[in-house]
Amino acid sequence: MGLVSGMFMGALFGISIMVGWRYMMSNRSRSRAAKAADIKLLGSLDREDLKKLCGDNFPEWISFPVYEQVKWLNKQLSKLWPYVAEAATIIIRDSVEPILEEYRPSGISSLKFSKLSLGNVAPKIEGIRIQSQKQGQITMDMDFRWGGDPDIVLGIEAGVSLPIQLKDLQVFTIIRVIFQLCEEIPCISAVVVALLSEPKPRFDYTLKAIGGSLTAIPGLSDMIDDTVTSIITDMLQWPHRIVVPLGGVPVDTSDLELKPQGKLMLTIVKAHNLKNMEMMGKSDPYAVAFVRPLEKFKTKVVENNLNPVWNQMFHLTVEDKETQCAIVEVFDEDIGSDQRLGIAKLTLADLQQDVEKEIDLRLMPSLDMLKIKDKKDRGNIIVKAKYHQFNKEEQDAALAEEKKMLENKEKMKNDGAINSTMDAIDDPTHVSG
């Protein structure tokens, strides 16, 4: 009897355990489903929603990342990089060399790639943010990082021939990509690419002369740095952009192209307490003003004077008042190469519509604070600035005028009147005494 009762009790105990385990697992499953629903609901809340729920007890450690991680994209990019790099090399050589020629400093007679390879290290996308989605268009910002190992050699001619190798390239920037959508496959008719100005794009690199010294051409490193900065600012940095139509069907990209939005009437009034760069006598200063590096205008030269008065007005085209700046540089005219006395930046977002404002700008040795070693005072420059927003007719006229101005600069370069399209020119049609 004891054996039978023992078997019965054992079977009952085992069944009880099985039933209890089944109930526990079922209850656990329901609890997990409920928690998952709660977590999903919490995941849809933003910071303001949580603040309303938590009140003063809102935990500051809660983070809402601005950019979504895209590990899958980096994985695929790493696999495809050899093919992407090869195709990009061909595109860069064909498209960038003409740009280098257009932005070539006047002290250099030829600037081309002797060797160009993007290396084996793929760029990395740290995150992606969908900025906006409107009818027929998607705007996306990508946090782009590249610590590459490219093999890039520039062939430079400036009296002597000197190959320059670009090493230790580091790129940190936010890339804005705009997709124009269409109904036909691949569903994208055009792509717009630009670099956001904030945070400022960083392109770090070192230059090494092959078989020579960088000192063979005075100021060569600065000329190359200025050329790179000018190309980025004038072609890639928002609001400037590159528009690429896709597919074999003709596409209207006029709404994506950069258009002038207004003009800046900038009067270079005077400067005072300029730094003297002469061993005997005083500097012979003149000022250069621009919003775009290709549209530079210069004042007359005031000889032997550290407190020059110019009182000259220039009309500068503005594409985006909220993000662009006007740059004013002061130079000492000299035999051979003119020396920069100082540079200043005027933020256009601070200007009111059709209201003239007089501004006192402090001259700096460079706009890049990391490059400033000389902390000595370089004087100030006084300007008057007035911004005017274009209507449609004025915008069309400004487009035609800008095209004509660039054609004239190209003709002046070909005729030998200026050394480079980067040179500043007088603007007699917009000068007032």
Number of C-alpha atoms within 10 A of each C-alpha: 6 7 8 9 10 11 12 12 12 12 12 12 12 12 12 12 12 12 12 12 12 12 12 12 12 12 12 12 12 12 12 12 12 12 12 12 12 11 11 11 10 12 9 8 11 10 11 9 12 15 14 10 10 11 10 8 9 13 11 6 6 9 8 9 9 10 14 14 15 13 13 9 14 18 12 10 17 16 12 12 19 16 11 14 18 13 11 15 15 13 11 12 14 11 11 15 14 13 14 17 17 16 22 26 21 16 18 19 15 17 22 19 18 13 14 15 15 18 15 13 15 22 16 19 19 17 19 19 16 15 12 11 12 7 7 11 15 16 17 16 21 21 18 18 17 16 15 17 17 19 15 18 21 19 16 20 16 15 12 10 13 19 22 24 19 17 17 13 17 15 15 16 19 23 22 22 21 21 20 21 17 14 9 10 9 10 13 17 22 20 20 19 20 21 26 21 17 11 10 12 19 13 15 12 13 12 18 16 16 12 8 12 12 16 10 14 18 11 12 19 16 10 17 16 13 15 18 16 17 19 20 18 21 19 18 18 25 23 22 22 22 18 18 14 17 15 14 7 9 9 12 11 15 9 8 17 13 15 18 19 19 22 21 23 19 24 23 24 19 18 25 15 14 24 20 18 18 12 7 8 11 16 25 20 30 24 28 20 27 23 22 21 21 20 20 21 21 23 23 14 17 18 15 16 18 20 18 22 19 20 18 22 26 25 20 21 24 26 18 18 23 13 16 20 17 19 18 24 21 24 21 27 18 13 6 7 12 13 14 19 23 24 23 20 17 18 13 20 13 10 18 13 11 13 10 16 14 13 13 15 17 16 23 23 20 17 14 8 9 7 9 11 9 10 8 9 14 19 18 21 27 17 21 17 22 19 24 19 16 16 10 10 8 15 17 14 12 19 15 11 13 16 10 12 14 14 13 13 22 18 14 16 16 13 10 10 12 17 19 23 26 21 20 20 17 14 15 11 9 12 14 11 6
